[in-house]
């Protein structure tokens, strides 16, 4: 039987994940919550039989809802998640998990104590391109790993498709918070825990605005050096790179979806990636709710990501 899903927050990412629930046979979008009533009515005309709410607490009181997707800005995750946990709802939460280490810790402990399924939306975990990247990092073909570099370069921030005040603000926005968690999580998934973080952040004079650049160094796993940096407002197209440097070759995950491999004897080559059979986040959550083994990034893991994220922002 399909699981009834309630979605809280219908911004660009919220609606994108809504489609994943909509087209998955294991779930039914049963309730929507947002303060934009025009957007709610437009989606109702498309989805049909769906309950609409402007207050998330009313959605949580709907006993038919089994799984809640929290897609509001980060500073609202904490309270909504705690309220959902009290109601016994399973939760998928947007990243970052929270807006502070303390909030993330409380959310992780509460979810574990309640025994609910808890997951964070890290979609790269389910892609074949990341699976192949991880295999290349582990199969010995690169030789000894010498360094890892993550580069986040943005023509502008916020990007054209995500213009809003909070994502441009210092309190809960910026590309360190919005994009950085994906790569923190992937580094930890490939190499292990991150430690020894030293970060230098460039902020504009306007204290309401988010960072314009940063440079950070850290170590991962067995003391592998990691350089993590980013900049916005630069004269080139957006480019994001997650690159592993080995003594025999390199592997570079570019712009989320492409893999470039190089060796000592040759130039970089783009690797073919099978796109048809990616794992599906929604299906994995359903498997977990049904008691099966599933690949999800839990709140506990999100708490570890939050620790590194706060060090990047505050060191």
PyMOL commands that set and color helices and strands:
alter all, ss='L'
color gray80, all
select helices_A, chain A and resi 12-22+37-47+56-60+74-86+101-114+123-126+128-138+160-162+165-168+175-178+180-191+281-289+299-314
alter helices_A, ss='H'
color red, helices_A
select strands_A, chain A and resi 3-8+27-33+51-53+67-70+90-93+118-120+145-154+194-203+211-220+224-232+239-246+249-254+258-263+266-270
alter strands_A, ss='S'
color yellow, strands_A
deselect
rebuild
show_as cartoon
